[in-house]
Structure formats: structure tokens, C-alpha cells
């Protein structure tokens, strides 16, 4: 088996889940999120684009229902012993196979939790699951149970995050020599992704963001490339990834010279991130972190140019996004606690002057101040 953690690590994770299931009086939980399956068993695949489900019973037994293409994948990458395959055929409904599996597992009439809130369960398949289970037992929404367990990282997971952060640094190192007048966005992107892969990392759960000129104001990847001009702005958001663990970074890098507006926005972004760091401590909440960022933006008269969130938890994630819950947004009551890996990003987009500025990195929370996982400083980069 190609496992990235000791068997004892997986056993401890299973035990934590069973405690939560017992507290919520669940006899079983149906997991559809790939990151849940990976965290619990090591199962590593992109096969979640099709129907698959991991059934975990309160007695600790686990059974995976998947397609034939993922049978060997599950055997090779996970601790799972019980793997069943539903057969591809015309008009197939694998939710029927799931119902039959639950019946064979003695769960008729049981209280069953379903992990609905995931890209691994489409609305179409979710409706089919509900149709099959509506008379089977008592169904409860179990979304977020495993996600919250994953929020708190073990020492072994922290080491993965640290390696991912080192790969993020190496990606920036590879990009900087190319960020000059005439530099090609495609070459910059290739250098960054190449550094991660050459360093033993993985593909990220979503595309790196790369955009210059007016596109520097975008915070999503888009197709199409351009070359940098003499005085340009390039927004980058990327992540090193190691064994699926992410440690994102974000920077707007300038070529030529910094304009007065760029400097103003950078000063605000750095001030906000410093205030976020002071707030990212036990005793505060995710909402408090957002409010700290928002107050600085308001003081710099930039409220209309900021976003309505300024970061989120990160960890082992799968496409289409490396973003995890919870997020830094107004009113989020989730407490900050030690051993979280959190990405804080200060994003200021002034559409009136077409000026962009971003600054972000990943932190490990502790009993006191958070520890930045990047070795890069927070200075404005002008090439």
C-alpha cells in the first residue's frame, strides 16, 4: 500500500470520527467527499467525479462502493479491505447498489448521516440517494462532520503542510527571474508548477492564478496569456502541494517601478495582514480575523475595493478547489485554536484606476502568535 501516514494515524482519525458519530447518534455515515475518504483511509483518486461512497459504521468498519476503474486505486492507496464495485451499464443507478449494500450491512431502519455538502455528490446523485433511502431509515445531514475534524492538524499533517509551504517558496523563487519586461505569463506559470512537481509535490486542487495588466485584478484563473510590459502588475496565487496538503501564497509583483497607487494599496495590504496575524490567536474567532482586516481597509478608505472574505482553512483537498472551511468572513463564530493551517489573503482591487494589490501566505496557529510557513518576507516586490 502507498500510504502517506502510519496506520496508527488513520486509526486515531477513525476513532475521532466514531466519537462524533456517537455524539450525534449516527449508526453509520455515508461519505462522498474525496478529502474525507483520503483523510480517513488514504484513498487517493479523482474518481469522485463519478458515484462513489464510503460507508462507515459506528462499530468502526468501513466499506467503499466505487467503480471498477478505482478498485486497484483503492487497494493500492488506502487501508480499506472491503471494496465493492457497481457496474457501468445503460441506465444504471448506483444509489440502488448503495441501498443494497446498506441492507447487507444490517443498517435497515438505522439512523444514517449523509455527507451532502461536497462536489463528490452532485445534485443529481443526491436526489437518487434520497429516493433510495427515504423509506430505509432515519436520514440526517452529516455535512461538515469530517471537515471539522480535518481542521485540526496532527504533527504528521503539519509536516506535510510545512513541505507544501517550502514548495510554494520554491515556486516563487522560480518565477521571480521571469517577471520582467517581456516576460511571458505562460513561462512564469510553467516555472512555478514545474518547481512544485520537481520538488516532489502534486498538482494543486485548483489552477494557479496568473494575470497581468488589467487581468491582475482577477482572482480566478482564466485562459489566455500575455507578455509583461515595462511598468506592469502581475497577480499570482499559487500553492505548493505535498501529499495533497496545500500551503497557498498570493502576491502582486510589479515590473519597472511602483506607482503611487500601488504603494498605497500595498501599505494597506501589509498593515491589514499584520493586524490579521495579531488576531489569529486562541480566544479570537474567524469573524474577528475578518473584522481586523476590514478595519484596516476602512482606515485606508479601501472598503469598496476589498473582498468580503480574507482567507480560509487549508489542508488536504481535491479539485475543484483547495479552499477549505471555515473561512474568514464577517460574523463567523468558529474559534481560532492551535494546530490549524490557515491561509490569509489581503486582496485590494481598484477598478477605477485598474490597480491591483494582493498579499497572502499560510500560517500554522499555535498557543500564541501564528507561525508563517513561508520563508519569504512581506516586502513589495518590484522587478
C-alpha positions in Angstrom: 0.0 0.0 0.0 1.2 3.5 -0.9 0.2 5.2 2.4 1.5 8.7 3.4 0.8 8.2 7.1 1.4 5.5 9.7 -1.5 3.1 10.3 -1.9 4.4 13.8 -2.6 7.9 12.3 -5.6 6.5 10.4 -6.8 4.6 13.4 -6.8 7.8 15.5 -8.7 9.6 12.8 -11.3 6.8 12.7 -11.7 6.9 16.5 -12.3 10.7 16.4 -15.0 10.2 13.8 -16.7 7.5 15.8 -16.8 9.7 18.8 -18.6 12.4 16.7 -20.9 9.8 15.2 -21.9 8.5 18.7 -22.5 12.1 19.9 -24.9 12.7 17.0 -26.5 9.2 17.5 -25.5 8.1 14.0 -25.3 4.3 13.3 -23.5 5.0 10.1 -22.2 7.8 7.9 -22.1 8.0 4.1 -19.0 9.9 3.0 -18.9 11.3 -0.5 -16.2 14.0 -0.2 -12.9 12.7 -1.6 -10.9 14.6 1.1 -13.0 12.8 3.8 -12.1 9.4 2.3 -8.4 10.4 1.9 -8.2 11.7 5.4 -9.8 8.7 6.9 -8.3 5.9 4.8 -5.6 7.3 2.4 -7.7 6.6 -0.6 -6.4 8.9 -3.3 -8.2 9.3 -6.7 -10.0 11.7 -8.9 -12.7 9.1 -9.4 -15.1 11.1 -7.2 -16.3 12.7 -10.5 -18.4 9.5 -10.7 -20.6 8.0 -8.0 -18.7 6.5 -5.0 -19.4 6.3 -1.3 -17.5 5.3 1.8 -19.8 3.7 4.4 -18.5 4.0 8.0 -20.4 2.1 10.7 -20.4 3.0 14.4 -18.5 -0.2 15.0 -15.6 1.2 13.0 -16.0 -1.0 9.9 -15.6 0.7 6.5 -16.8 -0.3 3.1 -16.2 1.6 -0.2 -18.6 1.4 -3.1 -16.9 2.6 -6.3 -16.3 1.9 -10.0 -14.0 -0.8 -11.5 -11.5 1.9 -12.6 -10.9 2.7 -8.9 -10.8 -0.8 -7.5 -7.0 -1.1 -7.7 -6.6 2.6 -6.8 -8.3 2.0 -3.5 -6.4 -1.2 -2.8 -3.1 0.5 -3.5 -3.5 3.8 -1.8 -5.8 3.0 1.2 -6.2 0.9 4.3 -9.5 -0.4 3.0 -10.2 -4.1 2.9 -13.9 -4.0 1.9 -14.3 -2.6 -1.6 -17.3 -3.2 -3.7 -17.8 -2.2 -7.4 -21.0 -1.1 -9.1 -21.2 -1.9 -12.8 -21.2 0.6 -15.6 -24.2 -0.1 -17.8 -27.1 1.7 -19.6 -29.5 3.4 -17.2 -27.5 2.3 -14.1 -28.5 3.8 -10.8 -25.6 3.1 -8.3 -27.8 4.5 -5.5 -29.6 1.2 -5.7 -26.3 -0.6 -5.2 -25.7 1.6 -2.2 -29.1 0.8 -0.7 -28.4 -2.9 -1.2 -25.0 -2.5 0.5 -26.5 -0.8 3.5 -29.1 -3.5 3.8 -26.3 -6.2 3.7 -24.5 -4.2 6.4 -27.6 -4.5 8.7 -28.5 -0.8 8.6 -32.2 -1.1 7.7 -34.0 1.2 10.0 -30.8 2.8 11.3 -30.0 6.5 11.7 -27.7 7.3 8.8 -25.8 10.5 8.2 -25.2 11.7 4.7 -22.3 14.0 3.7 -24.3 16.1 1.2 -22.2 19.3 1.1 -19.4 18.1 -1.3 -18.5 18.2 -5.0 -18.3 14.4 -4.7 -22.1 14.2 -4.6 -23.9 16.0 -7.4 -27.4 17.2 -7.0 -28.5 14.5 -9.5 -26.9 11.7 -7.5 -28.0 13.2 -4.2 -31.6 13.0 -5.3 -31.1 9.4 -6.3 -29.6 8.6 -2.9 -32.5 10.3 -1.2 -35.0 8.4 -3.3 -33.4 5.1 -2.3 -33.1 5.9 1.4 -36.4 7.7 2.0 -38.0 4.5 3.4 -34.8 2.8 4.5 -34.1 4.5 7.8 -33.7 7.9 9.5 -31.5 10.2 7.4 -29.6 13.1 8.8 -27.4 15.7 7.1 -23.9 14.9 8.3 -22.1 17.5 6.1 -19.1 19.1 7.8 -18.5 16.4 10.5 -15.3 15.1 8.9 -14.4 18.6 7.6 -14.3 20.0 11.1 -12.2 17.1 12.3 -9.7 17.8 9.4 -9.5 21.4 10.6 -7.1 20.4 13.4 -3.8 19.1 12.1 -1.8 16.3 13.7 2.0 16.6 13.9 2.3 14.4 10.8 -0.1 16.6 8.9 1.8 19.7 10.0 5.0 18.3 8.5 3.1 17.8 5.2 1.9 21.4 5.3 5.5 22.6 6.0 6.8 20.8 3.0 4.0 22.2 0.9 4.9 25.7 2.1 8.6 25.1 1.1 7.4 24.1 -2.4 5.3 27.4 -2.5 8.5 29.3 -1.7 10.4 27.4 -4.4 7.7 28.2 -6.9 8.1 31.9 -6.2 11.8 31.7 -6.4 11.4 30.1 -9.9 9.0 32.8 -11.1 10.8 36.0 -10.0 13.7 35.9 -12.6 11.0 35.7 -15.3 8.9 38.6 -14.1 10.5 41.3 -16.2 9.5 43.4 -19.2 8.7 40.9 -22.0 8.2 38.1 -19.6 5.6 35.5 -20.7 2.8 34.6 -18.3 3.0 31.0 -19.7 6.7 30.7 -18.9 6.1 32.0 -15.4 3.3 29.6 -14.8 5.3 26.7 -16.2 8.2 27.6 -13.9 6.1 27.7 -10.8 4.2 24.5 -11.4 7.5 22.8 -12.6 9.2 23.8 -9.3 6.4 22.1 -7.3 6.4 18.9 -9.3 10.2 18.7 -9.5 10.3 19.1 -5.7 8.2 16.0 -5.2 4.9 17.9 -5.0 1.5 17.3 -6.6 -0.9 19.2 -8.9 -3.0 21.7 -6.9 -6.7 21.3 -6.3 -7.3 24.3 -8.5 -5.4 26.2 -11.1 -2.8 28.8 -10.2 -4.0 32.3 -10.7 -1.8 34.3 -13.1 -2.8 37.6 -14.6 -1.1 40.8 -15.6 -2.2 44.2 -16.8 -6.0 44.6 -16.4 -6.2 40.8 -15.7 -4.2 41.4 -12.5 -7.5 42.5 -10.9 -8.9 39.0 -11.4 -8.9 36.5 -8.6 -9.7 33.4 -10.7 -7.7 31.6 -13.4 -8.7 32.3 -17.0 -7.3 31.0 -20.2 -5.1 33.2 -22.5 -1.6 34.6 -21.9 0.1 37.9 -22.4 3.6 39.3 -22.0 4.6 41.8 -19.4 5.2 45.4 -20.3 7.8 47.8 -18.9 5.7 49.0 -16.0 3.3 46.2 -15.3 1.4 44.4 -12.5 1.2 40.6 -12.1 -1.1 38.9 -9.6 -0.1 35.4 -8.7 -1.9 33.0 -6.4 -0.4 29.5 -6.1 0.2 26.7 -3.8 2.8 24.1 -3.1 1.2 20.8 -2.6 2.6 17.8 -0.9 0.6 14.5 -0.5 -2.4 16.7 -1.3 -1.7 19.2 1.5 -1.7 22.8 0.4 0.0 26.0 1.6 -1.1 28.8 -0.7 0.6 32.1 -1.2 -0.5 35.3 -3.1 1.5 38.3 -4.3 1.1 41.1 -6.8 4.6 41.7 -8.3 5.4 44.8 -10.2 7.8 45.4 -13.1 9.6 48.7 -13.7 8.6 50.9 -10.9 5.8 51.1 -8.3 3.1 53.7 -9.0 1.9 55.9 -6.1 -1.4 54.0 -6.1 0.4 50.6 -6.0 2.4 51.8 -3.0 -0.8 53.0 -1.2 -2.5 49.7 -1.8 0.5 47.7 -0.7 0.9 49.6 2.5 -2.8 48.9 3.3 -2.4 45.2 2.4 0.6 44.8 4.6 -0.9 46.7 7.5 -4.0 44.5 7.3 -2.1 41.3 7.2 0.0 42.3 10.2 -3.3 43.1 12.1 -4.7 39.7 10.9 -1.6 38.0 12.4 -2.2 39.7 15.7 -5.8 38.5 15.7 -5.2 34.9 14.5 -4.8 33.6 18.1 -6.7 31.5 20.5 -9.5 33.4 22.1 -10.5 35.1 18.8 -12.8 33.8 16.1 -12.6 33.6 12.3 -15.0 36.5 12.3 -12.7 38.5 14.4 -9.9 37.9 11.9 -12.0 39.3 9.1 -13.0 42.3 11.2 -9.4 43.1 11.9 -8.7 43.1 8.1 -11.8 45.2 7.4 -11.0 47.9 9.9 -7.6 48.4 8.4 -9.1 48.6 4.9 -11.6 51.1 6.2 -8.9 53.2 7.8 -7.2 53.4 4.4 -10.5 54.2 2.7 -10.5 51.0 0.7 -13.7 49.3 1.9 -15.2 49.3 -1.6 -12.1 47.8 -3.1 -11.7 44.8 -0.7 -13.4 41.4 -0.8 -16.0 40.0 1.7 -13.6 37.3 2.9 -9.9 37.3 3.6 -8.9 33.7 3.8 -9.7 30.2 4.9 -8.5 26.9 6.3 -6.3 24.7 4.0 -5.2 21.1 4.1 -5.6 18.0 2.0 -8.0 19.0 -0.7 -9.1 17.8 -4.2 -10.4 19.6 -7.3 -12.1 21.8 -7.9 -10.8 24.0 -5.1 -8.0 24.0 -2.4 -10.3 26.3 -0.3 -11.5 24.6 2.9 -13.9 25.6 5.6 -14.1 27.6 7.8 -13.4 31.0 6.1 -12.6 34.4 7.4 -15.8 36.4 6.9 -18.0 38.7 8.9 -19.7 37.0 11.9 -18.1 33.6 11.6 -18.1 32.3 15.2 -15.6 29.4 14.7 -12.8 29.8 17.3 -9.2 30.1 16.4 -7.3 27.2 18.0 -3.8 25.7 17.8 -2.8 23.4 15.0 -4.8 24.9 12.2 -3.2 25.7 8.9 -4.9 28.9 7.7 -4.3 31.0 4.5 -4.9 34.7 4.9 -5.0 36.9 1.8 -5.3 40.7 1.5 -6.8 41.5 -1.8 -7.4 45.0 -3.0 -8.7 45.7 -6.5 -9.2 49.3 -7.5 -11.2 49.0 -10.8 -11.3 52.8 -11.1 -7.5 53.1 -11.7 -7.1 49.4 -12.7 -4.6 48.9 -9.9 -4.2 45.6 -8.2 -2.5 44.6 -5.0 -2.5 41.3 -3.1 -0.5 39.8 -0.2 -1.1 36.4 1.4 0.6 33.4 3.0 -0.3 30.3 5.0 0.1 30.2 8.8 0.2 27.5 11.5 -1.8 28.6 14.6 -0.2 28.0 17.9 -1.0 28.7 21.6 0.1 32.3 20.9 1.0 34.1 17.7 0.6 32.2 14.4 3.8 31.0 12.6 4.2 31.9 8.9 5.0 28.8 6.9 6.7 30.8 4.2 10.3 32.0 4.4 9.6 35.0 2.2 9.2 38.4 3.7 6.2 40.8 3.2 8.1 43.4 1.2 6.7 44.8 -2.0 8.4 43.0 -4.9 9.4 45.3 -7.8 11.4 43.7 -10.6 
